[in-house]
Structure formats: structure tokens, C-alpha cells
Amino acid sequence: MASRGFLTIAFNPAYYGESGGTPRDMNSIDSSVECYQAAVDYLSNLDIVDSEKIGIIGICG
């Protein structure tokens, strides 16, 4: 997608990925929604992003 001009961001929701801490591998819809909202908030505050054109593609999200 980046090669076609899209700005992209990849992240792991809380409790997954390579970071430490507990709990681990906890599946929480509320937590996942908060993580996606935080990612959109982050992107919408970048000067190079048109906040009216943000979309999300989630794999198992």
C-alpha cells in the first residue's frame, strides 16, 4: 500500500506482540477498539494526513 502512495501504520493491540507485561493474549473487544481509536487519533494529528481520508484494514481485528 505504501508503494501506491498510502501512509500506513502497523501495530499490535494491547496484550499482544513482542512487548512484555501482563495480562498476555487477552482477547478484549473493548481494548482492541481503544487501540484502533488511538491509532486513528495518532494519524489524524499528523500534518501530512487528511483526517477525512483515514481507513482501517484489520486482520483478525
C-alpha positions, 0 to 999 in steps of 0.5 A: 500500500505504501508503494501506491502512495498510502501512509500506513501504520502497523501495530499490535493491540494491547496484550499482544506482540513482542512487548512484555507485561501482563495480562498476555493474549487477552482477547478484549473487544473493548481494548482492541477498539481503544487501540484502533481509536488511538491509532486513528487519533495518532494519524489524524494529528499528523500534518501530512494526513487528511483526517477525512481520508483515514481507513482501517484494514484489520486482520483478525481485528 
